[in-house]
Amino acid sequence: MSKIKISKEVKAEFIKEIQSYFLKQQGEEIGTLAAGFLADFIIEKLGPFFYNQGIKDACVFMTEKVEDMYGLEKKER
């Protein structure tokens, strides 16, 4: 699997969310650099799990839709 890539804007939002989480949950301020390293770790190590789950969910959804299409078949005479 190729590396998960996100835009600079999305990564900046991740960093803000991580900083906000640490402040609210831990009462600690975390710097941009540390939050960036944590974001990189999450993207690299945990991202594939979420990505793969999304693929599995999409396959289940599409399979159900294809099965629904069989219900549209016309009866042959």
Contact map, one row per residue, 1 for C-alpha under 8 A:
11100000000000000000000000000000000000000000000000000000000000000000000000000
11110000000000000000000000000000000000000000000000000000000000000000000000000
11111000000000000000000000000000000000000001000000000000000000000000000000000
01111100000000000000000000000000000000000011001100000000000000000000000000000
00111110000000000000000000000000000000000000000000000000000000000000000000000
00011111011000000000000000000000000000000000000000000000000000000000000000000
00001111111000000000000000000000000000000000000000000000000000000000000000000
00000111111100000000000000000000000000000000000000000000000000000000000000000
00000011111110000000000000000000000000000000000000000000000000000000000000000
00000111111111000000000000000000000000000000000000000000000000000000000000000
00000111111111100000000000000000000100100000000000000000000000000000000000000
00000001111111110000000000000000000000000000000000000000000000000000000000000
00000000111111111000000000000000000000000000000000000000000000000000000000000
00000000011111111100000000000000000000100000000000000000000000000000000000000
00000000001111111110000000000001001100100000000000000000000000000000000000000
00000000000111111111000000000000001000000000000000000000000000000000000000000
00000000000011111111100000000000000000000000000000000000000000000000000000000
00000000000001111111110000000000001000100000000000000000000000000000000000000
00000000000000111111111000001111001000000000000000000000000000000000000000000
00000000000000011111111100000000000000000000000000000000000000000000000000000
00000000000000001111111111000000000000000000000000000000000000000000000000000
00000000000000000111111111111100000000000000000000000000000000000000000000000
00000000000000000011111111111100000000000000000000000000000000000000000000000
00000000000000000001111111110000000000000000000000000000000000000000000000000
00000000000000000000111111100000000000000000000000000000000000000000000000000
00000000000000000000111111110000000000000000000000000000000000000000000000000
00000000000000000000011111111000000000000000000000000000000000000000000000000
00000000000000000000011101111100000000000000000000000000000000000000000000000
00000000000000000010011000111110000000000000000000000000000000000000000000000
00000000000000000010011000011111011000000000000000000000000000000000000000000
00000000000000000010000000001111111000000000000000000000000000000000000000000
00000000000000100010000000000111111100000000000000000000000000000000000000000
00000000000000000000000000000011111110000000000000000000000000000000000000000
00000000000000000000000000000111111111000000000000000000000000000000000000000
00000000000000110110000000000111111111100000000000000000000000000000000000000
00000000001000100000000000000001111111110000000000000000000000000000000000000
00000000000000000000000000000000111111111000000000000000000000000000000000000
00000000000000000000000000000000011111111100000000000000000000000000000000000
00000000001001100100000000000000001111111110000000000000000000000000000000000
00000000000000000000000000000000000111111111000000000000000000000000000000000
00000000000000000000000000000000000011111111110000000000000000000000000000000
00000000000000000000000000000000000001111111111000000000000000000000000000000
00010000000000000000000000000000000000111111111100000000000000000000000000000
00110000000000000000000000000000000000011111111100000000000000000000000000000
00000000000000000000000000000000000000001111111100000000000000000000000000000
00000000000000000000000000000000000000001111111111000000000000000000000000000
00010000000000000000000000000000000000000111111111100000000000000000000000000
00010000000000000000000000000000000000000011111111110000000000000000000000000
00000000000000000000000000000000000000000000011111111000000000000000000000000
00000000000000000000000000000000000000000000011111111100000000000000000000000
00000000000000000000000000000000000000000000001111111110000000000000000000000
00000000000000000000000000000000000000000000000111111111000000000000000000000
00000000000000000000000000000000000000000000000011111111100000000000000000000
00000000000000000000000000000000000000000000000001111111110000000000000000000
00000000000000000000000000000000000000000000000000111111111000000000000000000
00000000000000000000000000000000000000000000000000011111111100000000000000000
00000000000000000000000000000000000000000000000000001111111110000000000000000
00000000000000000000000000000000000000000000000000000111111111000000000000000
00000000000000000000000000000000000000000000000000000011111111100000000000000
00000000000000000000000000000000000000000000000000000001111111110000000000000
00000000000000000000000000000000000000000000000000000000111111111000000000000
00000000000000000000000000000000000000000000000000000000011111111100000000000
00000000000000000000000000000000000000000000000000000000001111111110000000000
00000000000000000000000000000000000000000000000000000000000111111111000000000
00000000000000000000000000000000000000000000000000000000000011111111100000000
00000000000000000000000000000000000000000000000000000000000001111111110000000
00000000000000000000000000000000000000000000000000000000000000111111111000000
00000000000000000000000000000000000000000000000000000000000000011111111100000
00000000000000000000000000000000000000000000000000000000000000001111111110000
00000000000000000000000000000000000000000000000000000000000000000111111110000
00000000000000000000000000000000000000000000000000000000000000000011111110000
00000000000000000000000000000000000000000000000000000000000000000001111111000
00000000000000000000000000000000000000000000000000000000000000000000111111100
00000000000000000000000000000000000000000000000000000000000000000000000111110
00000000000000000000000000000000000000000000000000000000000000000000000011111
00000000000000000000000000000000000000000000000000000000000000000000000001111
00000000000000000000000000000000000000000000000000000000000000000000000000111
